[in-house]
């Protein structure tokens, strides 16, 4: 069963994607989601920075969800 989250704008996000992804929300802002994460950011730059941080953390021995 896939874990889905819904943003306040009604857009649905898959939280269990194998890779972390950044998606623009139809209500404004961006969501970082996948690998158990569901985090909202106001701007793309901040969202991409978090996505990269999570990717590096996973690559270098972080816990696997």
Jmol script that loads the backbone (N, CA, C; Angstrom):
load data "model"
ATOM      1  N   UNK A   1       0.848  -1.176   0.000  1.00  0.00           N
ATOM      2  CA  UNK A   1       0.000   0.000   0.000  1.00  0.00           C
ATOM      3  C   UNK A   1       0.895   1.241   0.000  1.00  0.00           C
ATOM      4  N   UNK A   2       0.612   2.185  -0.861  1.00  0.00           N
ATOM      5  CA  UNK A   2       1.392   3.410  -1.005  1.00  0.00           C
ATOM      6  C   UNK A   2       0.911   4.459  -0.002  1.00  0.00           C
ATOM      7  N   UNK A   3       1.867   5.145   0.631  1.00  0.00           N
ATOM      8  CA  UNK A   3       1.532   6.222   1.556  1.00  0.00           C
ATOM      9  C   UNK A   3       1.445   7.524   0.767  1.00  0.00           C
ATOM     10  N   UNK A   4       0.271   8.147   0.796  1.00  0.00           N
ATOM     11  CA  UNK A   4       0.037   9.397   0.093  1.00  0.00           C
ATOM     12  C   UNK A   4      -0.254  10.497   1.104  1.00  0.00           C
ATOM     13  N   UNK A   5       0.170  11.709   0.782  1.00  0.00           N
ATOM     14  CA  UNK A   5      -0.138  12.897   1.588  1.00  0.00           C
ATOM     15  C   UNK A   5      -0.796  13.908   0.670  1.00  0.00           C
ATOM     16  N   UNK A   6      -1.689  14.717   1.240  1.00  0.00           N
ATOM     17  CA  UNK A   6      -2.401  15.728   0.476  1.00  0.00           C
ATOM     18  C   UNK A   6      -2.027  17.099   1.017  1.00  0.00           C
ATOM     19  N   UNK A   7      -1.635  18.006   0.127  1.00  0.00           N
ATOM     20  CA  UNK A   7      -1.306  19.368   0.528  1.00  0.00           C
ATOM     21  C   UNK A   7      -2.593  20.154   0.755  1.00  0.00           C
ATOM     22  N   UNK A   8      -2.505  21.319   1.394  1.00  0.00           N
ATOM     23  CA  UNK A   8      -3.705  22.138   1.596  1.00  0.00           C
ATOM     24  C   UNK A   8      -4.428  22.502   0.292  1.00  0.00           C
ATOM     25  N   UNK A   9      -3.690  22.525  -0.822  1.00  0.00           N
ATOM     26  CA  UNK A   9      -4.322  22.858  -2.106  1.00  0.00           C
ATOM     27  C   UNK A   9      -5.053  21.660  -2.712  1.00  0.00           C
ATOM     28  N   UNK A  10      -4.875  20.487  -2.121  1.00  0.00           N
ATOM     29  CA  UNK A  10      -5.536  19.289  -2.626  1.00  0.00           C
ATOM     30  C   UNK A  10      -4.671  18.421  -3.515  1.00  0.00           C
ATOM     31  N   UNK A  11      -3.437  18.824  -3.764  1.00  0.00           N
ATOM     32  CA  UNK A  11      -2.540  18.036  -4.592  1.00  0.00           C
ATOM     33  C   UNK A  11      -2.032  16.843  -3.786  1.00  0.00           C
ATOM     34  N   UNK A  12      -1.952  15.666  -4.413  1.00  0.00           N
ATOM     35  CA  UNK A  12      -1.572  14.425  -3.743  1.00  0.00           C
ATOM     36  C   UNK A  12      -0.116  14.093  -4.066  1.00  0.00           C
ATOM     37  N   UNK A  13       0.622  13.678  -3.009  1.00  0.00           N
ATOM     38  CA  UNK A  13       2.038  13.353  -3.147  1.00  0.00           C
ATOM     39  C   UNK A  13       2.313  11.947  -2.633  1.00  0.00           C
ATOM     40  N   UNK A  14       3.152  11.210  -3.354  1.00  0.00           N
ATOM     41  CA  UNK A  14       3.593   9.885  -2.936  1.00  0.00           C
ATOM     42  C   UNK A  14       4.792  10.061  -2.010  1.00  0.00           C
ATOM     43  N   UNK A  15       4.657   9.625  -0.772  1.00  0.00           N
ATOM     44  CA  UNK A  15       5.715   9.790   0.225  1.00  0.00           C
ATOM     45  C   UNK A  15       6.683   8.606   0.189  1.00  0.00           C
ATOM     46  N   UNK A  16       6.326   7.529  -0.480  1.00  0.00           N
ATOM     47  CA  UNK A  16       7.158   6.335  -0.493  1.00  0.00           C
ATOM     48  C   UNK A  16       7.938   6.137  -1.791  1.00  0.00           C
ATOM     49  N   UNK A  17       8.132   7.182  -2.566  1.00  0.00           N
ATOM     50  CA  UNK A  17       8.937   7.062  -3.789  1.00  0.00           C
ATOM     51  C   UNK A  17      10.334   6.559  -3.426  1.00  0.00           C
ATOM     52  N   UNK A  18      10.986   5.807  -4.297  1.00  0.00           N
ATOM     53  CA  UNK A  18      12.336   5.317  -3.991  1.00  0.00           C
ATOM     54  C   UNK A  18      13.385   6.430  -3.955  1.00  0.00           C
ATOM     55  N   UNK A  19      13.140   7.532  -4.628  1.00  0.00           N
ATOM     56  CA  UNK A  19      14.047   8.677  -4.619  1.00  0.00           C
ATOM     57  C   UNK A  19      13.291   9.909  -4.142  1.00  0.00           C
ATOM     58  N   UNK A  20      14.016  10.844  -3.535  1.00  0.00           N
ATOM     59  CA  UNK A  20      13.401  12.094  -3.096  1.00  0.00           C
ATOM     60  C   UNK A  20      13.223  12.992  -4.315  1.00  0.00           C
ATOM     61  N   UNK A  21      12.070  13.642  -4.397  1.00  0.00           N
ATOM     62  CA  UNK A  21      11.697  14.426  -5.564  1.00  0.00           C
ATOM     63  C   UNK A  21      11.169  15.786  -5.110  1.00  0.00           C
ATOM     64  N   UNK A  22      11.329  16.815  -5.945  1.00  0.00           N
ATOM     65  CA  UNK A  22      10.768  18.138  -5.687  1.00  0.00           C
ATOM     66  C   UNK A  22       9.646  18.371  -6.697  1.00  0.00           C
ATOM     67  N   UNK A  23       8.468  18.766  -6.182  1.00  0.00           N
ATOM     68  CA  UNK A  23       7.317  19.011  -7.042  1.00  0.00           C
ATOM     69  C   UNK A  23       6.702  20.359  -6.682  1.00  0.00           C
ATOM     70  N   UNK A  24       6.380  21.142  -7.701  1.00  0.00           N
ATOM     71  CA  UNK A  24       5.715  22.432  -7.484  1.00  0.00           C
ATOM     72  C   UNK A  24       4.260  22.168  -7.143  1.00  0.00           C
ATOM     73  N   UNK A  25       3.786  22.779  -6.079  1.00  0.00           N
ATOM     74  CA  UNK A  25       2.403  22.597  -5.646  1.00  0.00           C
ATOM     75  C   UNK A  25       1.503  23.582  -6.383  1.00  0.00           C
ATOM     76  N   UNK A  26       0.322  23.137  -6.768  1.00  0.00           N
ATOM     77  CA  UNK A  26      -0.603  24.013  -7.488  1.00  0.00           C
ATOM     78  C   UNK A  26      -1.089  25.168  -6.627  1.00  0.00           C
ATOM     79  N   UNK A  27      -0.938  25.070  -5.305  1.00  0.00           N
ATOM     80  CA  UNK A  27      -1.325  26.158  -4.414  1.00  0.00           C
ATOM     81  C   UNK A  27      -0.182  27.100  -4.092  1.00  0.00           C
ATOM     82  N   UNK A  28       0.975  26.880  -4.691  1.00  0.00           N
ATOM     83  CA  UNK A  28       2.159  27.693  -4.428  1.00  0.00           C
ATOM     84  C   UNK A  28       3.158  26.930  -3.571  1.00  0.00           C
ATOM     85  N   UNK A  29       4.406  27.236  -3.729  1.00  0.00           N
ATOM     86  CA  UNK A  29       5.454  26.555  -2.987  1.00  0.00           C
ATOM     87  C   UNK A  29       5.867  25.256  -3.651  1.00  0.00           C
ATOM     88  N   UNK A  30       6.745  24.532  -2.972  1.00  0.00           N
ATOM     89  CA  UNK A  30       7.300  23.282  -3.487  1.00  0.00           C
ATOM     90  C   UNK A  30       7.323  22.257  -2.362  1.00  0.00           C
ATOM     91  N   UNK A  31       7.140  20.984  -2.734  1.00  0.00           N
ATOM     92  CA  UNK A  31       7.219  19.908  -1.759  1.00  0.00           C
ATOM     93  C   UNK A  31       8.371  18.983  -2.109  1.00  0.00           C
ATOM     94  N   UNK A  32       9.151  18.630  -1.086  1.00  0.00           N
ATOM     95  CA  UNK A  32      10.162  17.585  -1.190  1.00  0.00           C
ATOM     96  C   UNK A  32       9.467  16.342  -0.652  1.00  0.00           C
ATOM     97  N   UNK A  33       9.370  15.289  -1.472  1.00  0.00           N
ATOM     98  CA  UNK A  33       8.665  14.081  -1.040  1.00  0.00           C
ATOM     99  C   UNK A  33       9.332  12.845  -1.599  1.00  0.00           C
ATOM    100  N   UNK A  34       9.122  11.743  -0.895  1.00  0.00           N
ATOM    101  CA  UNK A  34       9.727  10.463  -1.240  1.00  0.00           C
ATOM    102  C   UNK A  34      10.604   9.991  -0.095  1.00  0.00           C
ATOM    103  N   UNK A  35      10.836   8.687  -0.024  1.00  0.00           N
ATOM    104  CA  UNK A  35      11.640   8.077   1.035  1.00  0.00           C
ATOM    105  C   UNK A  35      11.144   8.477   2.428  1.00  0.00           C
ATOM    106  N   UNK A  36       9.839   8.637   2.572  1.00  0.00           N
ATOM    107  CA  UNK A  36       9.250   8.977   3.858  1.00  0.00           C
ATOM    108  C   UNK A  36       9.195  10.460   4.176  1.00  0.00           C
ATOM    109  N   UNK A  37       9.623  11.306   3.266  1.00  0.00           N
ATOM    110  CA  UNK A  37       9.653  12.752   3.499  1.00  0.00           C
ATOM    111  C   UNK A  37       8.474  13.457   2.842  1.00  0.00           C
ATOM    112  N   UNK A  38       8.010  14.524   3.495  1.00  0.00           N
ATOM    113  CA  UNK A  38       6.939  15.376   2.963  1.00  0.00           C
ATOM    114  C   UNK A  38       7.147  16.748   3.594  1.00  0.00           C
ATOM    115  N   UNK A  39       7.944  17.600   2.911  1.00  0.00           N
ATOM    116  CA  UNK A  39       8.370  18.882   3.477  1.00  0.00           C
ATOM    117  C   UNK A  39       8.044  19.993   2.480  1.00  0.00           C
ATOM    118  N   UNK A  40       7.421  21.073   2.973  1.00  0.00           N
ATOM    119  CA  UNK A  40       7.041  22.194   2.114  1.00  0.00           C
ATOM    120  C   UNK A  40       8.073  23.318   2.193  1.00  0.00           C
ATOM    121  N   UNK A  41       8.353  23.918   1.045  1.00  0.00           N
ATOM    122  CA  UNK A  41       9.256  25.065   0.946  1.00  0.00           C
ATOM    123  C   UNK A  41       8.592  26.143   0.102  1.00  0.00           C
ATOM    124  N   UNK A  42       8.917  27.378   0.403  1.00  0.00           N
ATOM    125  CA  UNK A  42       8.373  28.507  -0.349  1.00  0.00           C
ATOM    126  C   UNK A  42       9.020  28.654  -1.725  1.00  0.00           C
ATOM    127  N   UNK A  43      10.324  28.323  -1.821  1.00  0.00           N
ATOM    128  CA  UNK A  43      11.032  28.544  -3.086  1.00  0.00           C
ATOM    129  C   UNK A  43      11.752  27.281  -3.549  1.00  0.00           C
ATOM    130  N   UNK A  44      11.965  27.214  -4.850  1.00  0.00           N
ATOM    131  CA  UNK A  44      12.595  26.049  -5.476  1.00  0.00           C
ATOM    132  C   UNK A  44      14.026  25.849  -4.982  1.00  0.00           C
ATOM    133  N   UNK A  45      14.768  26.917  -4.801  1.00  0.00           N
ATOM    134  CA  UNK A  45      16.164  26.814  -4.373  1.00  0.00           C
ATOM    135  C   UNK A  45      16.283  26.084  -3.027  1.00  0.00           C
ATOM    136  N   UNK A  46      15.456  26.451  -2.068  1.00  0.00           N
ATOM    137  CA  UNK A  46      15.482  25.801  -0.755  1.00  0.00           C
ATOM    138  C   UNK A  46      15.068  24.335  -0.848  1.00  0.00           C
ATOM    139  N   UNK A  47      14.064  24.062  -1.667  1.00  0.00           N
ATOM    140  CA  UNK A  47      13.594  22.688  -1.844  1.00  0.00           C
ATOM    141  C   UNK A  47      14.683  21.823  -2.479  1.00  0.00           C
ATOM    142  N   UNK A  48      15.344  22.337  -3.505  1.00  0.00           N
ATOM    143  CA  UNK A  48      16.423  21.581  -4.161  1.00  0.00           C
ATOM    144  C   UNK A  48      17.600  21.348  -3.212  1.00  0.00           C
ATOM    145  N   UNK A  49      17.910  22.342  -2.411  1.00  0.00           N
ATOM    146  CA  UNK A  49      19.000  22.202  -1.444  1.00  0.00           C
ATOM    147  C   UNK A  49      18.683  21.068  -0.451  1.00  0.00           C
ATOM    148  N   UNK A  50      17.447  20.999   0.021  1.00  0.00           N
ATOM    149  CA  UNK A  50      17.046  19.939   0.951  1.00  0.00           C
ATOM    150  C   UNK A  50      17.060  18.586   0.260  1.00  0.00           C
ATOM    151  N   UNK A  51      16.595  18.525  -0.988  1.00  0.00           N
ATOM    152  CA  UNK A  51      16.609  17.261  -1.732  1.00  0.00           C
ATOM    153  C   UNK A  51      18.029  16.732  -1.869  1.00  0.00           C
ATOM    154  N   UNK A  52      18.963  17.615  -2.194  1.00  0.00           N
ATOM    155  CA  UNK A  52      20.359  17.217  -2.327  1.00  0.00           C
ATOM    156  C   UNK A  52      20.941  16.768  -0.993  1.00  0.00           C
ATOM    157  N   UNK A  53      20.596  17.481   0.065  1.00  0.00           N
ATOM    158  CA  UNK A  53      21.062  17.119   1.400  1.00  0.00           C
ATOM    159  C   UNK A  53      20.578  15.706   1.776  1.00  0.00           C
ATOM    160  N   UNK A  54      19.331  15.418   1.503  1.00  0.00           N
ATOM    161  CA  UNK A  54      18.787  14.096   1.805  1.00  0.00           C
ATOM    162  C   UNK A  54      19.440  13.013   0.950  1.00  0.00           C
ATOM    163  N   UNK A  55      19.728  13.314  -0.310  1.00  0.00           N
ATOM    164  CA  UNK A  55      20.380  12.350  -1.196  1.00  0.00           C
ATOM    165  C   UNK A  55      21.788  12.034  -0.704  1.00  0.00           C
ATOM    166  N   UNK A  56      22.523  13.050  -0.273  1.00  0.00           N
ATOM    167  CA  UNK A  56      23.884  12.843   0.243  1.00  0.00           C
ATOM    168  C   UNK A  56      23.830  12.042   1.535  1.00  0.00           C
ATOM    169  N   UNK A  57      22.902  12.378   2.417  1.00  0.00           N
ATOM    170  CA  UNK A  57      22.754  11.668   3.673  1.00  0.00           C
ATOM    171  C   UNK A  57      22.498  10.181   3.428  1.00  0.00           C
ATOM    172  N   UNK A  58      21.617   9.877   2.490  1.00  0.00           N
ATOM    173  CA  UNK A  58      21.307   8.480   2.179  1.00  0.00           C
ATOM    174  C   UNK A  58      22.520   7.773   1.565  1.00  0.00           C
ATOM    175  N   UNK A  59      23.233   8.453   0.681  1.00  0.00           N
ATOM    176  CA  UNK A  59      24.396   7.867   0.015  1.00  0.00           C
ATOM    177  C   UNK A  59      25.495   7.497   0.996  1.00  0.00           C
ATOM    178  N   UNK A  60      25.686   8.322   2.004  1.00  0.00           N
ATOM    179  CA  UNK A  60      26.780   8.106   2.937  1.00  0.00           C
ATOM    180  C   UNK A  60      26.344   7.490   4.260  1.00  0.00           C
ATOM    181  N   UNK A  61      25.412   6.566   4.195  1.00  0.00           N
ATOM    182  CA  UNK A  61      25.113   5.746   5.349  1.00  0.00           C
ATOM    183  C   UNK A  61      23.961   6.142   6.227  1.00  0.00           C
ATOM    184  N   UNK A  62      23.109   7.029   5.756  1.00  0.00           N
ATOM    185  CA  UNK A  62      21.937   7.379   6.545  1.00  0.00           C
ATOM    186  C   UNK A  62      20.986   6.200   6.608  1.00  0.00           C
ATOM    187  N   UNK A  63      20.070   6.239   7.560  1.00  0.00           N
ATOM    188  CA  UNK A  63      19.123   5.131   7.683  1.00  0.00           C
ATOM    189  C   UNK A  63      18.212   5.018   6.464  1.00  0.00           C
ATOM    190  N   UNK A  64      17.863   3.825   6.131  1.00  0.00           N
ATOM    191  CA  UNK A  64      16.960   3.570   5.009  1.00  0.00           C
ATOM    192  C   UNK A  64      15.543   3.460   5.559  1.00  0.00           C
ATOM    193  N   UNK A  65      14.615   4.225   4.999  1.00  0.00           N
ATOM    194  CA  UNK A  65      13.228   4.111   5.475  1.00  0.00           C
ATOM    195  C   UNK A  65      12.638   2.764   5.119  1.00  0.00           C
TER     196      UNK A  65
END
end "model"
wireframe off; spacefill off
backbone 0.3
color backbone group
